[in-house]
Amino acid sequence: MNADIAGYVATGTPPATRYLAWLTAALLLAVAAAFAWGDPALALHADPQLARLLRGMALLKAVLVIVAFCAIAWRMRWPISNRLAAGYAIGIVAMGSATAFVWQLTFIAAAAFVFHVGGFLLLGLAYRDGTPLANTTPTNTATQWIAAAAITKPCHIARRNGSRVET
């Protein structure tokens, strides 16, 4: 048994929270370094409309980074292997630093490539990840989520045959 999983069983606290702290620090450091590296003044004066378009794209990429970071933080509630945690860290740091480079209007082609590589890395890792919900069939997973929602707050749940509605 993995030491992290054994510690989780013994204490009941997820061991991956330490990974989350390191991940947050690495992401913030990478973004700060990318902001310190570039100077957008020349690009802003050369073509202000293109700069505005690229900064809008950077804002959209920042939203994707925030969503990916929240998904990784959610995944960190369960035990995780060192390799998987490192992969998630590499992917999110690549996406975050690439977004900062696009905002700074520096290395745009390389930043776009790195952003997409980081995103595909995260998608591949999420596909291969073995979280507790990944061991159930898709219908059981949907049923579990609906049941959990019904327990936390009242809502209407339709059965599969559509003949009855429970509250």
C-alpha positions as CSV (number, residue, x, y, z in Angstrom):
1,M,0.0,0.0,0.0
2,N,1.2,3.5,-0.9
3,A,2.5,5.4,2.2
4,D,0.2,8.3,1.3
5,I,-2.9,6.1,1.1
6,A,-1.9,4.4,4.4
7,G,-1.6,7.8,6.1
8,Y,-4.9,8.8,4.7
9,V,-6.6,5.7,6.1
10,A,-4.9,6.1,9.5
11,T,-5.5,9.9,10.0
12,G,-8.5,10.6,7.7
13,T,-6.8,13.8,6.3
14,P,-5.9,13.9,2.6
15,P,-2.1,13.8,2.3
16,A,-2.3,15.7,-1.0
17,T,-2.9,19.0,0.7
18,R,0.9,19.5,0.9
19,Y,1.0,19.1,-2.9
20,L,-1.6,21.8,-3.2
21,A,0.4,24.3,-1.2
22,W,3.5,23.6,-3.4
23,L,1.4,23.7,-6.5
24,T,0.0,27.1,-5.6
25,A,3.5,28.5,-4.8
26,A,4.9,27.1,-8.1
27,L,2.1,28.6,-10.1
28,L,2.4,32.0,-8.5
29,L,6.2,32.0,-8.9
30,A,6.0,31.0,-12.6
31,V,3.4,33.7,-13.3
32,A,5.5,36.3,-11.4
33,A,8.6,35.3,-13.4
34,A,6.7,35.6,-16.7
35,F,5.4,39.1,-15.7
36,A,8.9,40.2,-14.8
37,W,10.4,38.8,-18.0
38,G,8.4,40.7,-20.6
39,D,7.9,44.4,-21.3
40,P,4.7,45.0,-23.3
41,A,5.4,48.7,-23.9
42,L,6.8,48.3,-27.4
43,A,4.0,46.0,-28.6
44,L,1.4,48.2,-27.1
45,H,2.6,51.2,-29.1
46,A,3.3,49.3,-32.3
47,D,-0.2,47.8,-32.8
48,P,-2.7,48.7,-30.0
49,Q,-5.6,46.8,-31.6
50,L,-3.6,43.6,-31.8
51,A,-2.4,44.1,-28.2
52,R,-6.0,44.5,-27.1
53,L,-7.0,41.3,-28.9
54,L,-4.1,39.4,-27.4
55,R,-4.8,40.6,-23.9
56,G,-8.4,39.5,-24.3
57,M,-7.2,36.1,-25.3
58,A,-4.9,36.1,-22.2
59,L,-7.9,36.8,-20.0
60,L,-9.8,33.9,-21.5
61,K,-6.7,31.7,-20.9
62,A,-6.6,33.0,-17.3
63,V,-10.1,31.8,-16.8
64,L,-9.1,28.3,-18.1
65,V,-6.1,28.3,-15.8
66,I,-8.4,29.1,-12.8
67,V,-10.9,26.4,-13.7
68,A,-8.0,23.9,-14.2
69,F,-6.5,24.9,-10.9
70,C,-9.9,24.5,-9.1
71,A,-10.3,21.0,-10.7
72,I,-6.8,20.0,-9.5
73,A,-7.5,21.4,-6.0
74,W,-10.7,19.3,-6.0
75,R,-8.7,16.2,-7.1
76,M,-6.2,16.8,-4.3
77,R,-8.9,15.8,-1.7
78,W,-8.0,12.1,-2.4
79,P,-4.6,10.4,-2.1
80,I,-2.5,11.0,-5.2
81,S,0.8,9.5,-6.4
82,N,3.9,11.6,-6.6
83,R,4.1,11.2,-10.4
84,L,0.5,12.3,-10.9
85,A,1.0,15.3,-8.6
86,A,4.1,16.3,-10.5
87,G,2.3,16.0,-13.8
88,Y,-0.6,18.1,-12.6
89,A,2.0,20.7,-11.4
90,I,3.9,20.8,-14.7
91,G,0.6,21.2,-16.6
92,I,-0.9,24.0,-14.6
93,V,2.4,25.9,-14.2
94,A,2.9,25.7,-18.0
95,M,-0.6,27.0,-18.6
96,G,-0.2,29.8,-16.0
97,S,3.2,31.0,-17.2
98,A,2.1,30.9,-20.8
99,T,-0.9,33.0,-20.0
100,A,1.3,35.6,-18.3
101,F,3.6,35.7,-21.3
102,V,0.6,36.3,-23.6
103,W,-0.6,39.1,-21.3
104,Q,2.9,40.6,-21.5
105,L,2.9,40.3,-25.3
106,T,6.2,38.3,-25.2
107,F,7.0,35.0,-26.9
108,I,3.4,34.7,-28.1
109,A,3.9,31.7,-30.4
110,A,5.9,29.8,-27.9
111,A,3.4,30.7,-25.1
112,A,0.5,29.5,-27.1
113,F,2.3,26.2,-27.8
114,V,3.2,25.7,-24.1
115,F,-0.3,26.6,-23.0
116,H,-1.9,24.0,-25.2
117,V,0.7,21.3,-24.3
118,G,0.0,22.0,-20.6
119,G,-3.7,21.7,-21.3
120,F,-3.4,18.5,-23.1
121,L,-1.1,17.1,-20.4
122,L,-3.8,17.9,-17.8
123,L,-6.5,16.3,-19.9
124,G,-4.4,13.2,-20.4
125,L,-3.6,12.9,-16.7
126,A,-7.2,13.4,-15.8
127,Y,-8.2,10.7,-18.2
128,R,-5.7,8.2,-16.8
129,D,-6.3,9.2,-13.2
130,G,-7.8,6.6,-10.8
131,T,-9.9,8.7,-8.5
132,P,-12.6,6.9,-6.4
133,L,-15.3,8.0,-8.9
134,A,-13.3,6.6,-11.8
135,N,-13.9,3.0,-10.7
136,T,-17.7,3.2,-11.2
137,T,-19.7,3.0,-14.4
138,P,-20.9,6.3,-15.9
139,T,-24.5,5.6,-14.9
140,N,-23.6,4.9,-11.4
141,T,-21.5,8.0,-11.2
142,A,-24.4,10.1,-12.4
143,T,-26.7,8.4,-10.0
144,Q,-24.2,9.1,-7.1
145,W,-24.0,12.8,-8.0
146,I,-27.8,13.1,-8.2
147,A,-28.2,11.3,-4.9
148,A,-25.6,13.5,-3.3
149,A,-27.4,16.6,-4.6
150,A,-30.7,15.3,-3.3
151,I,-29.2,14.7,0.2
152,T,-27.7,18.2,0.4
153,K,-30.7,20.2,-0.7
154,P,-34.3,19.3,-1.8
155,C,-34.7,18.9,-5.6
156,H,-36.8,16.9,-8.0
157,I,-35.2,13.8,-9.4
158,A,-36.8,11.9,-12.3
159,R,-36.4,8.2,-12.4
160,R,-35.1,6.5,-15.6
161,N,-38.5,5.3,-16.8
162,G,-39.9,8.8,-16.4
163,S,-43.1,7.6,-14.6
164,R,-42.4,8.9,-11.1
165,V,-40.8,12.0,-9.7
166,E,-39.3,12.0,-6.2
167,T,-38.6,14.9,-4.0
